[in-house]
């Protein structure tokens, strides 16, 4: 069985400092043997991790559409931010990718896809992230779980790690797969495992942003 952390970030995201090599090493320590690397508006990190990993790596992207974030899985090309949710979903599907709804009911973050947009692209959603370790309130993950159940959609889980300490805090135990469709079937039969991270992990994201700004300032 795979232990798949299906939402993770590298230093290709502006709020993470995890290098691909360190991410792979940490996964091996934690027994994680499958990843979906979903950097903000970039697939560079996923491609870099895939080059050095000895286990399956899904090329993904957490795209900031004009109305909130959407994850594309099994991507071949980067999708630009700022497009409408409909256009974002269309571009994911054109590549043979899967549309995942990340942290859909998180009350703390500003980035979840807006409810009106969620309803408009409902027929395009393939997966609902039913457990995100960075969600502050357990009830918000529970609501995502119930939403997926109501729609009969497969459920994913991920650490949403922006620091090495978070890697593997949430994952799905699932069968091996080759294609996106096999992935969906394995996800349906999978089991979500994990725990929510302490809210202090968000300081890692803040530190990464501040460090990037300082480096940019010194480089002037």
N, C-alpha and C positions, 0 to 999 in steps of 0.2 A: 504493500500500500504506500501511496505517496502521502507526505505531509506537506500540503501546499499552502504557503502564505501568499494570498492572492491580491495583496495591495501593499506595495513597498516602494520606497524612494531611495535614490542615490544622490550623489553630489551634482548630478545634472539638474536637480530641482534646486531652486534658489534658497530653500529652507532646510536643506539637508547637507551633511558633510560626509556621508558614507561613500567611500570609494568602492568600485566594483570588486576589487580583490578582497577588501576587508569584509564586504557583505557576504561573499561566498564562504570565506573562512568562518564567519559567525554562523552561517546556516549549517555548516558541517558540524560545528560545536553543538548546535541546538537540535540536530536531527531533522532539519528542514531540507527536503530533497526535491522541492519544486517551488518556483516563484513566478509571480506575475509582477514584473517591475513596471510601475505606472508613474513615471515622473510627470511633473506638471508641464504640460504642453511640449513634451519632448519624448522621443523614443531612443535618444542617444544612450542613456543609461542602460536601458534594457538590452540594446545591442552589445554594449560593452560587457555587461554581466554574462550574456550568453556566450561570449568569446572565451571566458575564463572558467565557466561553471562546468562541473562534471554531471550535472543533473538538468532536467528540463527547465527552461526559462521561457515564459510567455512574454512576447514583446507587447507591451501595453502602453497606454498614455492616459493620464488624467487631464482631460481637455476642459478648459474653462470656456464654456459656450457663453453666449450673450445672456443666458439666464441661469447659469450655474454649471456645476461640474458633471461630466459624463466620462466614464472610463470606456475606452475601446481596447478590446483584447484581440490577440492574434493579428496585429497590424504589420503591414509591410512598409507603409509610408506615414510620415508624421502628419497630423491634422492641425491646422492653425487654430489658435484661440480666437474667440470673438464671433464665431459663426453662430447662427441660430441653432437651437437644439435639434430642429428637424434636419438641417444641413449637416450638422455634426454626426448625427446618427446615420444619415445617408452615406457619408463618406466612410464611416466605419464598415457599413454593410457592403459597400462597393469593393472593399478589399477582402471580403470574405470573413471579416471580423465579427465579434460579438459585442453587443451593447450592454454595459453593466451600469447599474444605478448605485453610486457609492453613497454611504452614510445619508440616506434620503431624508431622515427625520431628525437629524442632529440639530438641537435647538441652540447650540452654542456657536457653531461655525456660521460663517456668512456664505459659504460656497455651495451648499446643497442645491440641487436643481429645484427651481421654484415649482410649487404645486401645479400651477396652470400649465407650465411647460411639461411637467411629468405626465399630466393627463393627455396632452397633445401627442406625445410620442409613445404612449403606452403600448401600442401594438409593435413597436420596434425594440422594446426592452427584452433582452434575453435572460438577464441575470439580475437579481437584487442582492446587494451586499447586506446580508442579514446580521452580521456581527463585525463591527469595526472596533478594534481595541482602543482607539483614541476617542471614541464617543464618551462624553462625560456622564450622561445619565443612562442607566441600564434600560429604562423604559423606552428610550429612543431606538435602541437595538431591537427591543421586543416588538416595537411597532413595525420596524422594517421586516422582521421575521413574519409577523402576521400579514403584512401587505403582500409578501411573496407567496405565502400560503394561499391567500385569497385568490391570487392570480394564477396559481399553479406553476410558478416560475422557480427554476433552480436557485439555490442560495449559495452565496460565496462568503468567505470570511478572510480577514487580513489584519495584520498588525498596524498597517498604515505607518510603518516605522520610518522615522526621520533620524533616528539614532540607533547605534548598534545594540543598545540595551533592550530595545523594543522588538527586535527581530524574533519572529516565532511566537510572539505573545498570543496570536490567534492564527488558526490555520484550519484547513479542511483535510480530514483523512479520506482519501479517495483512491479509486483504481487508476492505473496507468491509462494513458490515452495517446492518440496520435493526431487526430484531427479536431477542429473546433466542435463538431457534432459529437464526437466521442467524449470530449471534455464535458459537454453539457450533460450527457448521460451519466458520466462518472460523478459529476457534481450532484445530480439528483439523488444518487445512492450514497453520497458522502456523509460524513459526520463532522459537524463543527465542534472544534475544541479551542479553548482559550479563556482568557480573562481580560478585563479592561485594564489599561495602563493607568497609573496614577496621573492626575491632571498636570503634575509638574513636568511631564515629558514634553509638553508644549514649549517649555523654556528652551529645549534643544533646537526647536525650529527658530525661535527668536534669536538665539545665539548665532545660528548659522547665517541668518539674514544680516545681523550686525557685523559679523566677521566679513561677509562678502562686501558690504558697504565700505568697511575699513580698508579692505584690500583694494577696492576700486579707487578709493580716495588716495591711497598711497601711490597707486599706479598713474595718477595724473601727472 
